[in-house]
Amino acid sequence: KDEIEATLWKCTAAEFSDVIRLFCLNALFDRALETNALDELLRLVSAINQDQRFRYDLGINLRLLAVGDRFEQDERYLEAGLLFSMVLPVEQLLYAVEDRLIEIEERLFRRQFIASKLTDLEKQLLDLRARRADLVTAPKYTANLRWRQARVLRLMGRTFEAFFAFRRLIEEYPQHKHVEQFRYAAFLQGIECRYIEEATRIGEAYLEVPAYVQFEKPIAVQLARIYEARRNIDKLAVLADEFLHRFPYEPVAAQMTHSLGHALFTQGETEVILETFPYWVEEFPDGAFVDSVDYWSGMAYLFSGSFEDALTTFDRLIATNPGSVYFTEARFRRGVAYFGLGEYSAAREVFEAWVADEGVEHPLQAEAHVFLGDLDAMDALVDSALANYEKVEALGATQALIDHAYFESSALLMANKRYSANEAILTRYLDAFPESPSAAEAVLLLAEADLEQGRIGSAFERYRGGIERFGHSIEADHVDQLIDAWWETDRDVRARVRQSQRFIERLLADEAFRSQILYDRVAQIRYFQEHAAIPEAIQSALTIRQPLYDAFARKTAQDPSAGEGRSLELEDYPVLESIMQGLLNEQAQLPATLPGEAFRALRASALELNQAALALRLLRALNLRAGVEVSPAELGEAEVALASPATLVWIAKIEARDDPLAAAMLLQRAIERTPVGRTAAEALFLLGEIEMEAAFFDRAADYFQRILDNHFAYERAPQAAMLRGEALRSARRYEAAIEAYSMIINQRDWRGEIWAEATFKIGLCFLAMNQTGKAQGFFERTYLAYAGYPAWSGKAVLESASLLEANGDRESAKRTYEFFLNTPNASDSPLYEVVRQRFQAL
């Protein structure tokens, strides 16, 4: 054996003829391939590289291809790639032979040779013709070579080169019998390279050819995921519908249903799920996708608040598909449904059983402990709730769940006056998540805890620290809330002291005023409503049967005219003196500089340090609270790009003066970035005002309704309710407007002037519908029940008396005017003179 190989190697030397040398090389190749002698094969490759004539032999190239395959199988991809790069395509071999043929034929035709070379040239001509015939009939391996080259590039991790190699295969061999495989490989490689647009085009082109079926299902599944990630619901819906109906009993149908269900759910289009998915089950009750339909239908019911339907759907999935991939999650979602129904004991039972059954690695474990923590908090099981919340972070929860756990823990500790523990947990949050958009919220909560403890100075230190530390973050509004809290806390502390001092001084010095506060509950309530900064401690101390009330009552006549006009001394009333001293102590802890001056300094520092986002936030505060002028020209795209959602709403307010359409677009962007909270409510309110101004009353009513539906605690919710009624009345939708105004009257917490306005405007709606009897009733109710609000009682009197005059009842109209003129606050009405003149005219 060794002697034979040695002889073959000897015969590859240059002194032997090409025929012998090629024969020996091919024989050595065949033997090395047979014995899998890879090192010997590399030696042969080296010999081929030393003589370019060997490169153009068909047999040698076919053997190089085979050697490359061997190295690929052995995962020696570098060597395999080198060998594949050495292989010359059949076309190139043919071109080389034909070029040589043309050269020899031309020499023979022109007789450009020495006579002694004629025989040799004729022999070469015959050999070349024979080689050409062999090459013409030889199998074409170029496409397979290109495929191997691309495949090895991918195996070597050269992903981008591999993608272009696969794409070249598609372009150069569109009719190849393996073109489906070429397209599929290019599609997958495009996804791996994140050339998503290119991959999508390749995948869509594949599915457009009806004859291509080999890889249509995996390509469709991958395209569905791409559409889902790109939020291209329309394309995803068409693709899912096609494959579900073509293959209802195959896994691809379930995969398509899942992708579409997940995409629709994450985009909030749950009504589409409930309108579409159940019909698929009616068509194919035994389809492979039935469990997916149940799961996403259940999720849609949860999202829409139909918790009974959600529970029924999840129960059906569990009963009919115990082996489903959704089984575990469906068990969990049952607990969510019970929680939504307010059946907290059942919810707790479900969550506790689920946590016990599932391993800690399940991704829903963190959410389960959030729910258990919430349930414990509802049952006042503070330590158990804190223990559940503490597990959330360790279980790999999302940042949203982690935030919920930390801040709910803080709320529990605050509610139970456990201030040290609260500070510890919020400080831990700031240390663990300093880049979180909610980090500034933690600072805000720490400041609120300081305020509860009367540590005003510490609260302001936290305000400043939070603003300077997190002012660059534009993802959330908590820094804006810190800025607003600084201003509002300063204002409130000063207002409490100012209003309390004035009240106490007048209470002590003016017996008539003191009598009114002590014995006229309506007057007392009205006074405290008009001076809302007076603390609850003072207000409650002056209610009947309280010691301070009794002490004042002993020295205050019920009839001011019968009193002695006694003046009292503060030191004789230690309760009141203590409250006032506490307020003065709070004021003493305020910063030496007023907010306007402090924020100007902070803004100058931010500009100097190129902290543009913080500087913009501070400009917002100075504009809204200190009257610093800002024109729309100062707020361009650069400022919009730096704006937090709250700052974006402020920019929209300014833009609305000149360009309401641009302002509306900014407000919509703010709502997309923060769909919950005060900023979203403010954005909706402004959108409603813009639509009202443009006379698009129905759209305005919708925006105000969204505030009432989703932001009822917003401080301007009563105003939003009133404006909704105005929008509906302006749209001549009088019955809907009456419902809107009636809702205001049904809110007991809104009692006051807004009730008078709503009652009057119900009367206007009935008047517009020509139902004068009902209109008269509401006008009368307005001036009789709400005489304390002369602005509205005056309007109601004019409308009521006008109806009476129109009916010829001048005497009743006169009495109506007279009643109003005799009410105590009538002169405060802007319509007082109008009513008086009407009365005199009658």
N, C-alpha and C positions, 0 to 999 in steps of 0.2 A: 504493500500500500504506500509506504513512505517513498519507495523508489519510483513508483508510478507518478506520484505527485511531484517529486523532484524533477522527473523527466518533463512533465507537463509545464512546470514553471520554467525549465530551461528552454523549452520551445516557444516561450512567449517573447524571447529576446528579439532584438531588431534584425539580426542576421537571417532570421527565418522569414518565409513569405507571409503575407497578410492572412492568407487562407489558413495556414498552419497555426499562426499566432491566435487568430480568432477561435479556431477549433479548440485549442488548448485552454484559452480563457473561459470559454463556455463550459468546457468539461470541468474545470476547476470550480466554476460557479455552481454547477449542478451538484458536485460532490459536497461543497460547503453548505449548500442549502439542505441537502439530504441529511447531513450530520449536525445541522444547526450550529456550525462553527462560525460564530459571529465575528471573532477576531480575524479569522481567515478571510471572511467576506470583506472586511475593511481593508485588508492587504490587497485584495483584488481590485477594490475601488481605487486604491492608490495607484496601482499599475495602469488602470484605465486612464486616470488623469494625466499620466506621463506621456500618453500618445493619443492625440486628438482623433486619430483615425478610428480608434475603437468606439468613440462616442457615437458614431453614426451607424453602428451595426444594430439591426433590429433585435437580434437575439440578446446582445449585451444590454440594451435598454429594457427589454422585458425582464431580464434577470435582475437589473437594478431595482425595478419596480417590486419584484418579489422580495429582494433583500430589504427594501424599505419596509415592507409589510412585516417581515420578521422582527426588525428592530422596534417597530411600533407595538407589536405584541409583547415585546419584552420591556415596554415602557421606556425605551431609550429614544425619546422623541427628538432630541437634537440630531442624533445620527440618522433617524428616519427622515427628518426634514431635509437634511443634507443630501441624502440619496435621492429623494423625490425631486429635489431641485436639479440633480444631475440628469434625470431622465429626459430625453428629448422626445417630443410628440412625434407620432408617425408623419404628420404633415411636414414637420421640419426636416425629418429624414428624407422625405420625398422631394422637398424643395432642394436639398443639398445634392441629391442624385441627379435631379433634372438640370440643375445648374452645371454640374460636371458633364452631363451628356451634351448639353448645348455647346459647351466649350470645345469638346472633342470633335463633335460633328462639324463645327465651324472651322476648326483647324484642318480637318480632312477635306472639307469642301474647298477651302482656299489653298490647300496643299502647303500649309505653313508648318512643315516638319522636315526633319532629316529622313532620307530614304530608309535608313536602317531602323527607324522608329515606327515605320508603317505597321508592321505586324503587331507590335505592342499596343499601338493606339487602337487598332481594329479589335484586339482582344479585350481592351478596356471598354470599348464601346459595347461589345456583346455582354460583358459582365454587368455593366451599368444598366443595360436594358433588362437583363434578368432580375437585377435587384429592384428596379422600378416595378416590374411585374409583381414581384413578391410583396412590395410595399403597398401596391394598389389593392391587392387581395387580402392584406393583413388586417386583422381586427383593429378597429380604432379604439385606442385606450386613452386618448387625450383628456376626455371629460373625467374618466376615472382617476387619472393622474391629478387633475386639478382638484377633484374631490378629496383625494388623499392628502394633498398639500394643505388644503383648508382645514381638514380634520386634525392634522398634526399641529397646525398653528393653534387651534382651539385647545388641544390637549397640553400644549406648552404654555397656555395662559396668555397667549398673544391674541387677546379677544378682538381687538379692533381690526388687526390684519386678517383674522379669520373671517370676520363679518364681510369685509370687502372681497375676500376670496370666494365666499359662498355667493355673494351677490353677482360676482363676475360669472360664476357658473350659470346663473339664471339668464344673464344677458347673452352669453356666448352659445348656450345650448338650450334654447327655449323648447325644442322639440325632442330633447333627449328622453329616453324611456324612463329615466330616473329623475325627471325634472321636478316631480312632486317632492321628492326627498331633498333636492337642492333648495326648493322654495321653503320647505319646513325648517331646514337647517339655518338658512339665512334669516328667517323669521325669529327663531329662538336666539340666534346670535345677536340680532338687532336689539332684542329685549335685554340681553345680558350686557350689551354695550350702552344701554339706556338711550339708544336711538329710537325712541318710542314712535315718533312720527313715521320714520322709515319702515320700522317693523310693522306698524299698523297698515301702511300701504301694501306691503308684501302680503300680509295676512288677508286683507280684504280682496286683493287681486286673486289670491288662491281660491277664496270662497266664491268668487264670481264665475269661475269655470266649472260648469256642472260635471265635467268628466273627472275632476279632481275629488277623490273621495278618501284616499288612503289616510290623510292626516287632517281631514276637515274638522273632526271632533276636538282634538287637542288644540288646533288653531282657534276654533270658535271659543273654547273655554278661556284661552289666553287673551283673545280679543275682548271677551266679556269683562275680564279683570282690568284690562286697559281702559275700556269705556267707563267702568265703575270708578277707577282712580281719577279719570279725567272728567267725571260727572257728566258724561255724554249719555244721558238717560234715553234719548230718542233712539240712537243707534243700538244701545244695549237692549231696549225693549223689542225692537224689530228682530235682532239676532236671537234673543231668548225665545220669542214666540215661534220663530221658524224651527229651531232645533228641538224645542219641546214638542211641537206637533209632528216633526219627522221621526223623533226617537223618544216617544213618551215613556217607554219602559226601560230605557238605558240610563246609566249614570250621568251622561251629559245633560239630560233634562233636569236632574236634581241640581247639578252644578250651575246651570243657567238660571234656574229659579232662585238659587241662593244669591248669585251675583246681583240679579235684578232686585230681589227683595232687600238686600243690604244697601244697595245704592239708593233705592227709593226711601228707605227708612232714614238713612243718614242725611238725606236732603229734605226730610220732613214731608215727603209726598205720600203719607200713609193712606190717604183716601184712594190713591191709585191702586195700592196693594189690595185694599178691601173691595175695590170695584172690579179688579181683574183676576186675581189669583183664584178665588173660589170657583170661577167658571171653568178654569182648567181642570179642577178636580171633578166637576160635573161631566166634562168630556172624557176624562181618563181616570175613573175612580180608583184604579189599581196602578196608576202611574208611579214611576220611581221618585217623583217629586212631591208626593202628597205630604210627607212630613215637613218638607221645606215650606210648603204653602201654609200648613198649620202654624209653624213657628213664626213666620214673618207676619201672618195675619194676627197672631197673638200679640206680637210686638207692636203692630199698628194699633190694635185695640188699647194697649197700655198707653201708647203715645197720645191717643185721642181721649183718654180718660174713661173708656168703656171697659172698666175692670171686670165686670161680670162676664162679658163676652170673651175677654182675654183669658179668664180662668177656665171657661168652658173649652176654649180652643186648646190651651195647654193640656188640660185633662184628657182631651181626645187624642192628642199626639202621644201622650204617655201610655194610654190604654191600647192604642192601635199600632204603635211603632216603638216597642220597647228596645229595639236594637238600633234606633235612629241615632245619628251623630248629634241630634238636637236634644236627646233624652235628658242629659244632665242639666243643660241650660233650661229646658222646659220646667224641670222640677224647681229650679231656682226662681224662674219667672213667676211661678205660682205664688211664691212668697211676696213678690213685688205686687202682684194683683191683689192679694189679701191686704197688703199695706195700703194700697190705693183705696180699697173699699172701707178702710178704717177698722178692719177686723184684725186688730193688732195681736191678739192671742194666737190666732191661726197663723198669722205671718211669722210670729216668733217660733212657733212649732215647726214650720216649714224650714226656716233658715237654720235653726239649731240642728235639725235632722240632716240637712244638706251639708252643713259644715262638718258634722261628725262622719258622714259617709264619704265625702270627697277629700282627696289628698290636699295638702297645703300648697302644692304646686299648681292647682287649678287657678286660672286667671280670674275667676269670679270670687275667689275666697276673700279678697280685699273688700269687694263691694258687699259681700255678705256681712262682714264685720262692721261695715258702715251702717247697714240697716239694723244690725243688732245693737250697735251703739245708739242709734236714733231711738229704737224701741226702749232701751234702758233709760235714756234721757226722758222719754215721755212718762215712764213709770217712776221717775225720780230716783233711779238706781245709779247714783252719780258715779261711784267707784267702778261699778261694772261697765258703765258706758265708757268711762275713761280707759278701762282696760281693753275694751273692744276697739276703740279708736286708735289706741297705741299700736295695735297689731297691723294696722292698715299699711303703714309705710314699709314694714318688714316683708309684707306679702307681695311687694312689687306692684303696688297700685299706680294708676295714672296720677299725674300731678293734681288733677281736679279732685280725685278722691282723697288724696293726701291733704290738700287744702281744706276740704270739708272736715276731715277728721281733726285736724289741728284747730280749726276755728270753732267747730262745735265744742271741742274740749274747752277752749277758752271761754265760750259762752256759758258753759256749765260752771266753770270755776268762778267766773264773774258773778253769776247769779247766786252763788253760795258764798260770796265774799272771800274766796280763797285767793287773795291777790298775789301772794308769793308764788304759789303753784302756777298761777296764770302767767306771771312774768317769766317763770322758768320755761314753760312750754312754748311761749311765743319767741323767747330768745333762742331756744333750740331750733325753732323753725327758721329764724333768720340766719343762724349759723349753717344749717343744712341746705337751705335753698335761697342763697343771697341773690340769685339771678331770676328768681320766680317773679312773674308779673304781680303776684299777690304779696310780695315781701313788704311793700309799703302798707298793705292792709294790716299786716301784723303790727307795724309801728303805730298805725292809727288805733288799733285795739289797745295797745300798751298805753297810749296817751289817754284813751277813754277811761282806762282803769285808774290812771293817775288822777283824772278829774273827779272820779267817784270818791277817791280818798282825800280830795281837797289839795292834792299836790299839783297846784296850777303851774308852778315854775318847772317842775319835772316834765309836765305835759308839753310845754312849749319847747323845752330842750329836745324832746322826741320829735316834735314837728320839724324843727330846723334840721336835726340829724337825718330824718327820713327824706326830707326834700333834697338835701344836698347829696345824700347817698344814692337815691333812686330816681332823681329827677330826669336822668337820661332815658329811662325806660318809657316807651310810648305805647306799650301793649295794653296797659290797663289804666284806669282812672284813679287809682288809690293815691298817687302823688297829688293829683288835682284835689282830691278830698282832704289830704293833709294841708294843702295851701288854704282851701276853703275853711277847714276846721280852725286853723290858726286865726284867721280873720274873724270867724263867727264866735269862737271862744272869747277872744278879746272883746268883741262887741257885746256879747251876752253878759260877761262878768261886769263890764262897766255899766250896762243897762240895768242889771239887777241892783247894783249899788245905787245908781242914780234914782231909779223909780222907787226903790224901797226907802231911801232916805226921804224923798219928797212925800211919800205916802205916810211914813211914820211921823214926820214933822207935822203934817196937816192933821193926821189922826189925833195927835196929842194936843195940838193948839186949837182946833176948830171943833167945838162940841156938836154943832149942827151936822158937819160932815161925818163925825164919829157916830152920831145917831143914825144917819142914813146907812152907813156901812153895817152897823150892828142890827138894825131893826127892819131894813128894807132889803130883803134877800135879792130881789130883782136888780136893785141899784148896785148892790155889792157885786153880783155876777157881771153886770155890765162894766163896772169899773175895772174889775180884774181882767176882763176880756180886752179892754182898751189899754191895759197896762200889764201885758202878758209876761213881762220880765220879772214881776214880783214873784218870789219863790213860793212854792207850794207850802213850805213850812209856815210862812206868814198867813197865807190864805186859810189853811186848815185850822190854824190857831184862833182864827176869828169866826169860826162856826159855833153855833149854839151848843152850850153845855161844855165847852172847852174852858180850862181855867183862865186863860187870858181874856176870853170873851166875857166870862163872869166878872172878872176884875174891872174891865172897862164898863160893863153894864151897870155896876154899882155907882159909877160916877158919871153916868150919861143918861139924860132924860130921853124918854121915847119921843116926846113932843119937843122939837128943838126950840119952839117959842117959849116953852115953860122952863127951859134949862137956864142955868146960871152962866153959861158961856165959859165953863171951867177949862183951864189949860192944865195939862198933866205933864209929869216929868218922866223921862225915859228910864231913869235909874229905879223908879218904883215898879218897873215891869221887867224883871230879870230875863224872862223868856224872850221877850222882844229884843232886849239889849244884847243877849247872847247871839241871836240870829244875825243882828246887824253887825256885831263885831266879827262874826264868821265871814260875812260878806266883804267887810273891809279887809280882813286878812287875805282873802282870795285876790282882791284887787291889788294888794301890795305885792303879790307874787307875779304880776304881769310884767312882761318885758318893759324895759325903760323906754324903748322906741315904739311908736304906734305902727300898726301893720303896714300902712302905706309907705312910711319911711323905711321900714325894715325890708320890704319887698323891692323897693327901688335899689337898695344897696345889694340885695341878693342878685337882682337882675344884672346890675353892673358887673358884679363878680362873675356871673355865668357868661356874660358876653366876653369878658376878658379871657376866660378860660376856654372859649369856643364851645360852650355847652349850649348849643342853639335850642335844643328841645326844652331844656329847663327855662331858658330865657323866654321862650314863647309862652310857656305855661304861666310864668310870672306876669307877662304882659297881659294875658287873659284876666288874671286876678286884678291887676291894676286898672284895666279898662272897665271891668264890671263893678268894681268896688271903690276905686279911687278916682274915677272919672277921667282917666288918662285917655286922650283921643286916639283912636286907631281908625284909619280909613281902609276901604277895600283894596286900594292900590298897594298897601303895605303887606298884604297877605296873598302871596302867589303860590305856585305849585311847590316851591321849596318848603314853605311853611306848612302846607297841607301834608307833605310827606313826613314832616317831623311831628305832626299833631297826634296827641292821644285822642281817644274818642270824645272826651269832654271838651278838649280844645277844638276838635273838629266841629262840634256843635256851636261853640262860640264863633268860630270863623264863619259858619253858615249864617248865624244871626247877622253878622256884619255884611256878608255877601248879599243877603236877602234884600237889602236896601236897593241895590242896583240890578241884581240878577237872581230873581227868585228860583229860576230853573237850576242854575248852578248850585244855589244853596240847597235845594231839595236833593240833588245828587250827593252832596256832602253829607247831608243828614242820613240818607239811605246807607251810605258807606259807614257812618258811625254806628247805625243799628246793626249792620252785618258784623261789625267788629265786637260789639258788646250788646247782644240782644236782650239782656236782662239788666235791671238796676236803674238808678236815677238818670243816668245819661241817656239810656234808650227812651225813657219816659219823656225827657226834655226834647229829644229829637222828634218823637211822635207829636208832641205838643206843637212844636214849631212847624212841622209838616202840615198839621191841621190848620194852623193859622195861615200858612202860605196858600193852601187850597181855598180857604175861606176868602182870602183877599182876591184870588183869581176867580171867585164865584163857582168853583167846583165843589158844591156843597155836599154832595153824596160822598165824595172822596174824603172831605174834611171830617164828616161824621164818622167814617170808618176809622180814621186815625185816632180820633178822640175815644171811640169805642175800644180800640186796642189798649189804650191807657187804662180804661176801666176794667178790661178783662185781665190784663197782665201786670198792671202797676197800680193797683188800687190804693196802696199805701203812699204813693207819690203825693207830695204836699199840694200839688196843683190839680189833683184828681177832681175835687169839687168844681173847679173852674172848667176842667175838661168836660165834665158832665154837663155843665151849663152851656158851653160852646157846642157840644153835640146837639143839644136841644135847639140852639140857635141855627145850626147848619140845617137841621131837618126842617125847621120852620121856614127858613129861607128857601129851601127846596120845595116848599108847599106840601111837605109830607106831614100834615098836621097831626094825624093820629099817632105816628111814630114819635113826633115831637112831644106830644102829651105824655106818652110813656116815658120818654127821657126825663121830662121835668118831674113826673111823679116819682121816678126812681130817686131823685134828689131829696124829695120830701120824705121818702121812706128811710133815708139814712139819718138815724138819730144823732150820730156824731157830728153831723153837718148842721145841726140846728143853729139858726141865726139868720142873718140877712139873706143868705142864699135861699132859704125857704120862702121868704117874702117874694123874692124875684121869681122863683119857680112858680109859685102860686099865681102871681100876676100874669106870667107868660102862658100858663095854661088857659087863663081867661082870654088872652089874645088869640090863641089857637082856635078856641070855640067861636070867637067872634069872626075869625077868618072863614070858618065853616058855616057862618050864618046861624049858629046855634046860640042866639042871644040870651036865652034863659040860663043856659049853663055858664055862658061868659059872665053874666051879671052875678051869678053865685060866686064865682072865683074872684071877681073884682071886690065884692063885698067882704069875702073871707080875707082878702089881702089887707084892706084898710081897717078891718075890725080886729083881726088876730095879730097883725104885725104893725100896729100903730107906732111902735118904737123904732121903726125904720121908715122915716118920713119920705125918703126918696122914692120908695115903692108904694107906700100908702097914698102919697100925693098922685102918682100916676094912676093908681087904681080908682081913686075918687073921681078923677077927670073922666076916665072911661065909663065908670058906672053912671055918673050924673049925665054924661052925654047920651047914654042909652035911654035913661029916664026922660030926658028932654025930647029925644027923638020920638018917644012914645006919647008925648004930650003931658007927662007927669012932672010938671014944673015944681010942684010943692015938694015931692020926694027928692027931686034933684037939689032943691034949695037946702033941705035938711041934710043931705049927704055932704054938700059943701060946708055947711055949718058944723057938722060933726068933726070934720077934719080940722077946720080952723080952730076948734076948741081943744084939740089934743095938745099935750104939753110940748111936744117937739115939732109941731107943725111948721114953725118958722125956720127950722133947719132944712126944710125941703126946698130945692131949687124951683119948685112949682108953686110955692106958697102964694106969690103975688098973682099968678094966673088964676088959682082957685079963688082968691079973695075977690078979684075983679068979676069972675063968673057969678059969685054969690051976690055981689052988689048989683050986677045986671039983672038978676032975678028978683 
